[in-house]
Amino acid sequence: MFGNLGKKFADDIATQVQQKLGEHLSNKARETGSTEQATESLGQVTGRRKALFIGINYYGQNGELRGCINDVHNIKQFLSQNYRIDEVLVLTDDQTSNPRKMPTRQNILAAFRWLRNGAKSGDSLIFHYSGHGGSVKDTDGDEEDGMDETLIPVDYKQAGHIVDDEVHDVLVRGLPKGVRLTSIMDCCHSESILDLPYIYTVNGDLQIIETSKNEGIVTLVGAGTRFLLDGNKKKAMTSIKEGMKHLMSSTSGGNSAAREKTIKTRSTEADVIQFSGCRDSQTSADAQIGGEATGAMSYALITSLKKSKNQNYTHLLKEMRTLLNGKYTQIPCMSAGRKLVLDDSFAI
């Protein structure tokens, strides 16, 4: 209706409206007891840094992806340029000449063991995964939505998925106090792929009940604002559908017994922090951005950090959500293994 300049103005105003409303609803949630404040300090990284990067394009298979190996190269390059990394392992399915570097189920689990082997207080572990994620019915009662999340290795047809319970048991469980594990998961159904008990809001609080209702309200208000300002029906309808999905999902309430079990059995002594591309009920986009195939979440993380390397974790989460808002339906999430106060600058 108003051309590109008008559309940018509409997007900017709608984003500001959503941010302000989101902050207001978050404050109300804290007042009513639907969130709680984090209490535990993040340890310092003083030792060695090890990094594991896994990218799977599933060449020649149904559901072939385009951007996952690019994601690995881009994230690895950015982190290596900005932080010291002492040891690196890369599994990608274009390394056909080296069977040990193929992201098979066996090799992925072995890589988890390599990453954590010998870790001690002050060490930093980095794990980035870009590929397919799935979900299967939960069988042990630790999932609020009744579904386990999975990683899908390149040989999944023969070897099967890697369920989140196993990811946690092999990679996370028993990591020593003072070790930091930073996980970046760019895959579908990834919010709880490490089975960490504490999910964060964008103001740094911990969710203790379902907050999809608030997100639905914010999304619907943003859609209405955009439509009033630029008249873009298609974009407005996309946002309205997403907002309604949040409102509908909020009525389910979640399984408090499953949450209590997760806190009891999955809490960590180590500082385990996960950024994920989307909620457990969502998919993550394999996108084309700037002429390159890339995962939307990996792109958002790098772009946000390039703006400011000194922003704290919760601000980084907010920046990533803002970058993807209106372009993709996925909502990046952040979780941790204990009640960490994440107002320190992002670091690995």
Secondary structure, DSSP 8 states (H G I E B T S, - for coil): --HHHHHHHHHHHHHHHHHHHHHHHHHHHHHHTSEE---B------S-EEEEEEE---TTSTT--SSHHHHHHHHHHHHHHHS--SEEEEEETT-TT-GGGS--HHHHHHHHHHHHTT--TT-EEEEEEES-EEEEE-SSS--TTSEEEEE--TTHHHH--EEHHHHIIIIITT--TT-EEEEEEESTT-TTTT--SEEB-TTS-EE-S--HHHHHHHHHHHHHHHHHHH--HHHHHHHHHHHHHHHHHHTT---HHHHHHHHHHH--SSEEEEEESS-TTS---EEEETTEEEEHHHHHHHHHHHH-TT-BHHHHHHHHHHHHTTT-S---EEEESS-B---SB---
